[in-house]
Amino acid sequence: MQTRMSNRAMSAAYWTTTILTALAFLTAGAAYLARGDVQAQGIAVLGYPAYVLTILGTWKVLGGLAILAPRLPLLKEWAYAGIAFNLTGAAFSHAAMGDPAAKVIVPLVLLGAAAASWALRPASRKLDAAKCESATARMSVHEIRAA
């Protein structure tokens, strides 16, 4: 029986969306950390203080690196969640300020790429839910309370 997408096509789609997302976050993060004039003005126009550049820049770089790194599935889950929070926050911030539609749509398009990257991950990059469930099931009530 033929699958909907061949393994080769799925791998190509995964790496395309992952590299696009990672590059967007790595370059934006580096620009935020460099505190470029464009980035500083953009944050100020949205009403955020300048120190937000350092916070967002650091998390953007770390998120971009995390989705590229081999293994570390739990870290990847957190990175993809952070990417989604960042991009939806950007879209809503621009919408709230009445910015042109493109400034609202671009983060949402990138969110689509990040969601595709997450959905197309190979098994080796996914958090094994079955292992997590069985580990939790083996824990005693005392261990769960302590956790």
N, C-alpha and C positions, 0 to 999 in steps of 0.2 A: 504494500500500500504506500502510495506516495504522500509525503507530508506536504503541507501547504507551502512551506518555503524549504528549499534544500539547505543542508547544513552550511554549505559554502555561502549561499546568499544570506542566510541568517547571520553568519559570522561577519560578512562584509557589512551588513546593515548595522550590526552591533558596534563594530570598530569605527565605522563612519560617524555614527551618532555619539559615540563615547569620545572620540578624538575632537569632534566639533565642540561638544560640551566642555571637555577639559581645557581645550585651547581658549575658549571664551572665558572661562573662569580663571585660568592662569594668567592670561594677558590683562584682564580687567583687574584682577587682584594685584598684579605687579604695578599697574598704573595707579591704583588706589594707594598702595604703599609708597610709591614715589611722590604722592601728593601733587600730581600734575594740576595745572591751572584749570583745565577742562573738568577734571574730576572734582576738584574743590568747588568750582562754581556750580556744577551739577548738584552736588550734595547740598550746598547752601540754598539753591533755588527751591529744592524740595523741603527746606526748613530743618534739615538735620545739622547738628554741630560738626565741625571739622574732624573731631576725633573719630567719628564714625568711619572715616576713610581707613583708618588703621584697623579697626575691628573687622569691617567687611573685607578689606584687602587680605588680612591674615586668613580669615575663614574661606575666602574664595580660592586662594592658593592651596590651602590644605585640602579643600574639597576636590579641586581639579587633580591634585596628586593622588588622593585616595581612590578615585574611580579608575585611575590608570594602573595603580599598584596591583601586583598579583596577590592572590589569596585575600586575607583580611575581610571576609564577607560581612561581619558585623559592622566594621568601620565603613564599608561601602554603603550599607543600608542607612547609616547615619548621614553619610555624605550626600546621598541622593535626597534624603529628607531635607537637609540644609539647603541644597540647591533649589528644591521646590519652594521652600519658605522664602529664600532670597528672591527668586524670580517672581513669585506671586506678590511679594511685598513691593518689588520694583514696579510691577504693572499697576498695582493699586495706588502707590505713591504718585505715579505720573497721572493716573486718572483723576485722583483727588485734586491735583494741582491744575487740572484742565489742560494738560499738555496735548500736543497733537496725537492723533490715533496711533501713528507709527511708534511713538515712545511707549505706548501701552501694549501694542501688538508684538513688538520685537522680543520682550522678555517672555511673552506667552509662546511664541514660536520656539524659542530656545528651551522653554519648559517642555514643549512637545518632543524636542530632540532628546532631552534628558530622560523623559518618561519612556521613550523608545529604547534608549540605551539600557535603562533599568529592566524593561520588559524582555529585552533580547539577550540579557546576560547568559553566558554559558553556565552550566551547573557548577563548574569549579569556582565561579564568582558569586554564587548565591549562598545565602544563609540556609543551612540545612534545617528546616523547620522540624522534621521528624526527630533529628538528634536533640534539638532543644526541648521538644515535648517529652521525649523519653527521659532526658536528664532531669527535667522538672518532676516527672512522675516518680522517679527514683528517690527524690529528695524527701526527707522526713518533714513532718509539720514543723519541727524545731528548726531545721535548716532553712525552711521557707521564711519563717518569722525572722530569723537572723539576717536573711538576705534583704 
